[in-house]
């Protein structure tokens, strides 16, 4: 018997099992449920906002980005799979970074920090200040609407 045949046969036999690291990870991850919704600011859709859900019971977060209509779908493990069930804290953020104007000190070699311009009110960017919460349910629609106030 040729050595390459033994090596290939061994790999095929070992590789056919289902107890690999990926299978263990997939079995241990908590179930997720579809979550979608819409983000508006003073009644107008917000495009390009990042929506984050943080579970208050499990150490799992989910995220999504709004489209032109302000709609989003959350992702935890795989694209648009949803979020874990239970109470969630929510943050919503749309901002842009621009270079700050260089001061006299900056011109002498000190670095300047970029300027953040908030396109949604800054308070919604933090779980601690957004005051947004929802409850993701296992057997019901998880469609949420967030109308941010200026």
C-alpha positions as CSV (number, residue, x, y, z in Angstrom):
1,X,0.0,0.0,0.0
2,X,1.3,3.4,-0.9
3,X,2.0,5.9,2.0
4,X,-0.1,8.7,0.3
5,X,-3.1,6.4,0.2
6,X,-2.9,5.6,3.9
7,X,-2.6,9.4,4.7
8,X,-5.6,10.3,2.5
9,X,-7.7,7.4,3.9
10,X,-6.9,8.4,7.5
11,X,-7.9,12.1,6.7
12,X,-11.1,11.0,5.1
13,X,-12.1,8.8,8.0
14,X,-11.2,11.3,10.7
15,X,-12.7,14.2,8.7
16,X,-16.1,12.5,8.4
17,X,-16.9,12.8,12.1
18,X,-19.2,15.5,13.4
19,X,-17.4,16.3,16.6
20,X,-15.1,18.9,15.2
21,X,-14.5,22.3,16.8
22,X,-17.0,24.0,14.5
23,X,-19.8,21.6,15.4
24,X,-19.2,22.0,19.1
25,X,-19.4,25.8,18.7
26,X,-22.6,25.7,16.7
27,X,-24.3,23.4,19.2
28,X,-23.2,25.6,22.2
29,X,-24.4,28.9,20.8
30,X,-27.8,30.2,22.0
31,X,-30.8,30.2,19.6
32,X,-31.6,33.5,17.9
33,X,-34.9,34.8,16.5
34,X,-35.4,37.1,13.5
35,X,-35.4,40.8,14.4
36,X,-36.1,43.7,12.1
37,X,-37.4,47.2,12.3
38,X,-37.2,50.8,11.2
39,X,-35.3,53.8,12.5
40,X,-36.6,57.3,11.9
41,X,-35.5,60.7,13.1
42,X,-38.4,63.1,13.7
43,X,-40.5,60.9,11.4
44,X,-37.9,60.7,8.5
45,X,-36.1,57.4,7.7
46,X,-32.4,57.3,8.7
47,X,-30.1,55.6,6.2
48,X,-26.8,54.1,7.3
49,X,-27.4,54.1,11.1
50,X,-25.9,51.2,13.1
51,X,-28.4,49.5,15.3
52,X,-27.0,47.5,18.3
53,X,-29.0,45.2,20.6
54,X,-27.2,44.1,23.8
55,X,-28.8,41.2,25.7
56,X,-29.4,41.9,29.4
57,X,-29.4,38.2,30.3
58,X,-26.8,36.7,28.0
59,X,-23.4,38.0,26.8
60,X,-24.6,38.3,23.2
61,X,-25.0,41.4,21.0
62,X,-26.7,41.7,17.6
63,X,-26.2,44.4,15.0
64,X,-27.6,45.8,11.8
65,X,-27.4,48.8,9.5
66,X,-30.4,50.7,8.2
67,X,-31.2,51.0,4.5
68,X,-32.6,54.0,2.6
69,X,-36.0,53.4,4.1
70,X,-34.6,53.2,7.6
71,X,-35.1,49.4,7.7
72,X,-32.7,47.0,9.4
73,X,-32.4,43.3,10.1
74,X,-30.2,42.1,13.0
75,X,-27.2,39.7,12.8
76,X,-25.7,37.7,15.7
77,X,-23.9,34.7,14.2
78,X,-24.9,34.7,10.5
79,X,-26.3,37.4,8.2
80,X,-29.8,38.5,9.3
81,X,-30.3,35.6,11.7
82,X,-31.6,37.8,14.5
83,X,-30.9,38.2,18.2
84,X,-31.1,36.1,21.4
85,X,-34.4,36.1,23.3
86,X,-35.0,38.3,26.3
87,X,-34.6,42.0,27.3
88,X,-32.3,44.1,25.2
89,X,-30.7,47.5,25.5
90,X,-30.5,49.3,22.2
91,X,-28.1,51.9,20.8
92,X,-28.5,53.6,17.4
93,X,-25.6,55.7,15.9
94,X,-24.9,57.5,12.7
95,X,-21.9,59.8,12.7
96,X,-19.1,60.9,10.5
97,X,-15.5,61.5,11.4
98,X,-13.7,64.5,9.9
99,X,-10.3,65.9,10.4
100,X,-10.2,68.6,13.1
101,X,-8.9,72.0,12.2
102,X,-5.3,72.1,13.1
103,X,-4.4,74.4,15.9
104,X,-1.1,76.2,16.3
105,X,0.0,73.3,18.6
106,X,-1.0,70.7,16.0
107,X,1.1,72.5,13.4
108,X,4.1,72.0,15.6
109,X,3.8,68.3,15.6
110,X,1.1,67.3,18.0
111,X,-1.6,65.1,16.6
112,X,-5.1,66.3,16.4
113,X,-8.1,64.1,17.2
114,X,-10.8,63.7,14.5
115,X,-14.0,65.6,14.9
116,X,-17.2,63.5,15.2
117,X,-20.3,64.9,13.7
118,X,-23.4,63.2,15.0
119,X,-26.1,62.7,12.4
120,X,-28.4,61.1,15.0
121,X,-28.5,62.6,18.5
122,X,-25.4,61.5,20.4
123,X,-27.4,60.2,23.4
124,X,-28.7,57.3,21.3
125,X,-25.1,56.0,20.6
126,X,-24.7,54.7,24.1
127,X,-26.6,51.9,25.8
128,X,-26.4,53.9,29.1
129,X,-28.0,57.1,27.7
130,X,-30.3,55.9,24.8
131,X,-33.0,54.8,27.2
132,X,-34.1,52.4,24.4
133,X,-35.1,48.8,25.4
134,X,-37.0,46.0,23.8
135,X,-37.9,42.4,24.6
136,X,-37.0,39.8,21.9
137,X,-39.6,37.0,22.0
138,X,-39.2,33.4,20.8
139,X,-42.6,32.8,19.2
140,X,-43.8,36.3,18.1
141,X,-42.9,38.9,15.6
142,X,-39.9,41.0,16.6
143,X,-40.5,44.1,14.5
144,X,-39.4,47.3,16.3
145,X,-39.8,50.9,15.4
146,X,-37.5,53.6,16.8
147,X,-38.4,57.3,16.2
148,X,-35.5,59.2,17.5
149,X,-36.0,62.7,18.9
150,X,-33.7,65.6,18.1
